[in-house]
Amino acid sequence: MLEKIIKEIAEKEMDFEAGKKADVYQHDLIKPKGSLGRLEEISIRLAEMTGDPMYDINQKEVILFSADHGFSKYAISAYPREVTKQMTMAYLRGDAGANIVAKANGAAVTVVDMGIDADINNPLLINKKIRYGTDDFTKGPAMSLEEAKKAILAGFEVTEGVIIRGADILAPGEMGIGNTTSSSAILAVFADMSPEDSTGRGSMINDETWARKAKIVEDALLVNKPNKNKPLEVLAKVGGFEIAGIVGVYLACAKYRKPVVVDGFIATAAALCAKFIAPGSEKFMFTSHRSAEIQHRYMLEVLGLEPLFDLKMRLGEATGASIAMQLIQTASKVITQMGTFSGSGVNEAEKNLEMELERISR
C-alpha cells in the first residue's frame, strides 16, 4: 500500500492554472497590487496545491504523535524518558503548550500513541502503538523496515480520517524524549553533515550532554551506515515511531491535495524523510517558522522551502505550525471575502480621481 501511495504522489502536479486564476483575482481585490505581500503568495500556493483558486480554510487540525526512543537511556536530554508519557497525558487534558497555542489559533488537537514506553488508558488517545519504543540505534536499526512502513501508514490512516472529517489544513507535531537526537542523525544523512555539525542543543542541554549526544549520533551512523539514496532505510535505522507517523501525515496531505504545515526541528526531519521517500510530497508543505535550534536552517535548505516567520521558538509540538495555520487561513480569507474593484465600483472612483488629478495638473 505504501508503494501505491508513493506512486500516486509522484504523479501529482501543482495546478498552475488555478494559481494563475488566484493571481489574477488578487489584482482585482480592493487594495494596491502586492500590498499584502506574502499573504498573496500564500493564496496562490494554496490554489496550486488544492486546484481551487478560492480555497477557503475553516477547519484547522493538529495531530500530535508520541513515542519513546531506545537510546534515551543515555541521558541525552534535559528530561527523563518518563516525560514522554507525562506530556502525552497533558495533551489529553488539554493544558500543555501545544493545546494552548492550538486553541488560541482555532485548531483542534488529535493525540496518537505511536510507541510510548507505557500504556495510557484514555478514550481520547488514538492507539497506533508499534511497540514500546524503538531499539537503541547505537547497537543496530531503531526499527525494522516493516515497522517503519507500518508507522508511516498509521500516521497516514489517522490523517486520512481527519481529512474525511473536514480538515482544510493540517499540522503534525511530536513528543518523544530524545527525538532531536534522531532528527540530528536524519539531518546528517540527508545534508551530508558531520554529527558535530548536525547535532543541536535540543532541550538546552549543557556542553557535556551535547558532546554525549553528538557521540551517540556518530555511533548510530557508524553502526547503521544509512544511505540517503535509500530514504526508507534512513528512517528505519535512525528515526523514531513518532517521526514516521509525521511522515504519514505529509504523504496523506499530498495524496488528498491538502496543505500541511511543517513545524520545527523534528517535524522538519520528518519532512526530509517524506521528501526523499515520496518525491513531490514537499510541494504540499508550508514551513511555519525558523526554529531557534540552529541546525534547523540546514534542514530548511535541503527541503527548499522558506519559513513564514522567526519567533525564536524551540518547543516543537506543532506550536509554530499552529500559529502559521492562522496566517495561512488569513490569506485564504483575504482572497475569498475581500471585495473587488470590478464588483464594488471602487475602480470607478479611482478612475475619477485620476481624471481629476490630471485636470488639475493641466
C-alpha positions in Angstrom: 0.0 0.0 0.0 2.8 2.4 0.8 4.3 1.9 -2.7 1.0 2.7 -4.2 0.7 5.9 -2.2 4.2 6.9 -3.2 3.4 6.4 -6.9 0.2 8.4 -6.6 2.1 11.3 -5.1 4.8 11.2 -7.8 2.1 11.6 -10.4 0.5 14.7 -8.8 1.4 18.1 -10.3 0.8 21.5 -8.9 -2.3 23.1 -10.6 -0.6 26.2 -12.0 -3.7 27.2 -13.9 -5.6 27.5 -10.6 -2.6 29.5 -9.3 -2.8 31.9 -12.3 -6.5 32.4 -11.6 -5.8 33.2 -8.0 -3.1 35.7 -9.0 -5.4 37.5 -11.5 -8.1 37.6 -8.9 -5.7 39.1 -6.3 -5.1 42.0 -8.7 -8.8 42.8 -8.7 -9.1 43.0 -4.9 -9.7 46.4 -3.4 -6.1 47.1 -2.4 -2.9 48.2 -4.1 -1.3 45.3 -6.1 1.1 43.3 -3.9 0.2 45.3 -0.8 -0.4 42.1 1.3 2.9 40.7 0.3 3.4 37.0 1.3 -0.3 36.6 2.1 -0.9 37.0 -1.6 1.8 34.4 -2.4 0.2 32.0 0.1 -3.2 32.2 -1.5 -1.6 31.4 -4.9 0.3 28.4 -3.4 -3.0 27.2 -1.8 -4.6 27.3 -5.2 -1.8 25.4 -6.8 -1.8 22.8 -4.1 -5.6 22.2 -4.0 -6.7 23.1 -7.5 -9.1 25.7 -6.1 -8.3 29.4 -6.8 -10.6 30.3 -3.9 -9.5 27.8 -1.4 -11.2 28.7 1.9 -9.7 27.4 5.2 -12.1 26.9 8.1 -11.1 23.7 9.9 -7.5 23.6 11.2 -6.2 20.4 12.8 -3.1 19.5 14.8 -2.1 15.8 15.1 0.4 15.0 17.9 2.4 11.8 17.8 4.2 10.4 20.9 6.8 7.6 21.1 9.9 6.7 23.0 13.5 6.0 21.8 15.8 3.2 22.8 18.8 5.4 23.2 17.1 7.8 25.6 18.7 5.7 28.4 22.0 7.5 27.7 20.7 10.8 29.2 20.9 13.0 26.1 18.0 15.2 27.1 17.4 17.6 30.0 14.3 15.4 30.7 13.9 11.7 31.6 12.2 9.2 29.4 9.0 9.2 31.6 8.3 12.8 30.4 7.0 11.4 27.0 4.1 9.7 28.9 3.6 12.7 31.2 3.4 15.2 28.3 1.1 13.0 26.3 -1.3 12.9 29.3 -1.0 16.7 29.4 -2.1 16.9 25.7 -5.1 14.7 26.6 -6.0 17.0 29.5 -5.6 20.0 27.2 -3.3 22.1 29.3 0.1 21.6 27.5 1.7 24.4 25.4 0.7 22.6 22.3 -3.0 22.7 23.3 -3.0 26.3 24.4 -1.3 27.6 21.2 -3.5 25.4 19.0 -6.7 26.6 20.8 -5.5 30.3 20.6 -5.3 29.8 16.8 -8.5 27.9 16.4 -7.0 24.5 15.8 -8.4 21.1 17.1 -5.9 18.6 18.5 -5.7 14.8 18.0 -3.2 12.8 20.1 -1.7 9.5 18.9 0.4 6.9 20.7 2.9 5.6 18.2 5.2 3.9 20.7 5.2 5.2 24.2 7.0 3.0 26.7 3.9 2.8 28.8 0.1 2.3 28.4 -2.3 5.2 28.8 -5.9 4.4 29.2 -7.8 7.4 27.8 -10.6 7.3 25.2 -9.2 10.5 23.6 -5.9 8.8 22.8 -5.7 7.0 19.4 -3.6 3.9 19.9 -1.3 3.1 16.9 1.5 1.8 19.1 4.0 -0.1 17.0 5.8 -1.3 20.2 7.1 0.2 23.5 9.7 2.4 22.0 12.4 1.9 19.3 15.6 -0.1 19.8 18.9 1.5 20.8 20.1 2.7 17.4 23.8 2.8 18.6 23.6 -1.0 18.5 21.6 -1.5 15.3 18.5 -0.2 13.5 15.9 1.7 15.6 13.2 -0.3 13.8 12.7 -2.8 11.0 11.7 -1.7 7.5 8.3 -3.3 8.1 7.8 -1.3 11.3 8.8 1.9 9.5 6.2 1.2 6.9 3.6 0.3 9.5 4.3 3.5 11.4 4.0 5.7 8.2 0.8 4.0 7.3 -0.6 4.5 10.8 0.1 8.3 10.5 -1.4 8.2 7.0 -4.6 6.5 8.3 -5.1 8.9 11.2 -4.6 11.9 8.8 -7.0 10.4 6.3 -9.6 10.2 9.0 -9.1 13.8 10.0 -9.3 14.9 6.3 -12.5 13.0 5.8 -14.0 14.7 8.8 -13.4 18.1 7.1 -9.9 19.3 7.8 -8.8 22.1 5.4 -5.2 22.4 6.7 -3.2 20.2 9.0 -0.1 20.4 11.2 1.7 17.4 12.7 3.6 17.6 16.0 5.5 15.3 18.2 6.6 14.2 21.7 9.4 11.8 22.3 12.3 12.4 24.8 15.5 12.3 22.7 13.9 12.8 19.3 16.2 15.7 18.5 18.9 13.1 18.5 17.1 11.1 15.9 16.5 14.2 13.9 20.2 15.2 14.1 21.1 11.8 12.6 18.5 12.2 9.9 19.9 15.7 9.1 23.5 14.3 9.0 22.4 11.8 6.4 20.3 13.9 4.0 22.6 17.0 4.2 25.9 15.1 4.2 26.9 16.7 7.5 29.1 15.5 10.4 27.4 14.5 13.7 29.1 17.5 15.3 27.6 19.9 12.8 24.1 18.3 12.7 23.6 17.9 16.4 21.8 20.7 18.2 21.1 21.6 21.8 17.6 20.2 21.9 16.2 20.9 25.3 19.0 23.4 26.1 21.5 20.8 27.3 24.9 21.6 28.6 28.2 21.1 26.8 28.8 17.7 28.4 25.4 16.4 27.5 25.7 17.8 24.0 29.1 16.0 23.5 27.5 12.7 24.6 24.6 13.4 22.2 26.9 14.1 19.2 28.8 10.9 20.0 25.6 8.9 20.1 24.6 10.3 16.7 28.1 9.4 15.4 27.8 5.8 16.8 24.4 5.4 15.2 25.7 6.4 11.8 28.8 4.2 12.0 26.8 1.1 13.1 23.9 1.5 10.7 25.5 3.2 7.7 22.3 4.9 6.5 22.3 5.8 2.8 20.3 8.8 1.7 19.5 7.1 -1.6 17.5 4.6 0.5 15.4 7.0 2.5 13.0 4.5 4.0 16.0 2.7 5.4 17.3 6.0 6.9 14.0 6.4 8.7 14.1 2.8 9.9 17.7 2.9 11.0 17.9 6.2 12.8 14.3 7.5 13.1 11.5 7.2 15.6 7.9 5.9 15.5 6.6 9.4 16.0 8.8 10.8 13.2 7.5 8.0 10.9 3.9 8.9 11.9 4.5 12.5 10.9 5.9 11.2 7.5 2.5 9.6 7.1 0.7 12.9 7.6 2.8 14.5 4.9 2.0 11.7 2.5 -1.7 11.8 3.2 -1.9 15.5 2.7 -0.1 15.1 -0.7 -2.4 12.3 -1.8 -5.5 14.4 -0.9 -4.1 17.7 -2.1 -4.4 19.3 1.4 -1.9 21.9 2.6 0.2 20.8 5.6 2.3 23.0 7.8 5.8 21.8 8.9 6.8 22.8 12.5 10.3 22.8 13.9 13.4 20.6 14.1 11.7 17.2 14.5 8.8 17.8 12.2 11.2 19.1 9.5 13.4 16.0 9.9 10.2 14.0 9.1 9.6 16.3 6.1 13.0 15.5 4.8 12.2 11.8 5.1 8.9 12.4 3.3 10.5 14.4 0.5 13.0 11.6 -0.2 10.6 8.7 0.4 7.8 10.2 -1.7 9.2 12.9 -4.0 6.6 15.5 -4.6 5.1 15.4 -1.1 7.1 18.5 -0.3 5.1 20.5 -2.8 2.1 20.4 -0.4 4.1 21.8 2.6 4.3 25.2 4.1 7.2 25.7 6.6 6.0 27.6 9.6 9.0 29.1 11.3 12.7 29.1 11.6 13.5 27.3 14.9 15.9 28.6 17.4 17.6 25.2 17.0 20.5 26.4 14.8 20.7 23.2 12.7 17.1 23.7 11.6 18.2 26.2 9.0 20.2 23.4 7.2 17.1 21.2 7.1 15.1 24.1 5.5 17.8 24.5 2.9 17.6 20.8 1.9 13.8 21.0 2.0 13.9 24.0 -0.3 11.2 26.0 1.5 11.1 29.4 3.1 9.6 29.7 6.6 6.9 32.2 7.3 8.3 33.8 10.4 11.0 33.6 13.1 9.9 34.0 16.7 12.9 32.2 18.2 10.7 29.3 19.2 12.1 25.8 20.0 9.2 23.9 21.7 8.1 21.8 18.8 4.7 20.1 19.4 3.3 21.9 16.3 3.3 25.2 18.2 4.9 27.2 15.4 2.7 25.4 12.9 -0.4 26.3 14.8 0.5 30.0 14.5 1.3 29.6 10.9 -2.0 27.9 10.1 -3.7 31.1 11.4 -1.6 33.2 9.0 -2.4 30.8 6.1 -6.1 30.9 7.0 -5.9 34.7 6.9 -4.5 34.6 3.4 -7.5 32.3 2.4 -10.0 34.8 3.9 -8.5 37.7 2.1 -9.0 36.1 -1.4 -12.4 34.7 -0.6 -14.0 37.6 1.3 -12.4 40.9 0.2 -14.3 43.0 -2.3 -13.1 43.6 -5.8 -12.6 46.7 -8.0 -14.8 45.2 -10.7 -17.6 44.3 -8.4 -17.7 47.2 -5.9 -17.4 50.4 -8.0 -14.1 51.3 -6.3 -12.3 51.2 -9.5 -14.6 53.9 -11.0 -13.9 56.1 -8.0 -10.2 55.5 -8.6 -10.6 56.4 -12.3 -12.5 59.6 -11.5 -9.8 60.6 -9.0 -7.1 60.0 -11.7 -9.0 62.2 -14.2 -9.4 64.9 -11.6 -5.8 64.9 -10.8 -4.9 65.0 -14.5 -7.3 68.0 -14.9 -5.7 69.9 -12.0 -2.2 69.2 -13.3 -3.1 70.9 -16.6 
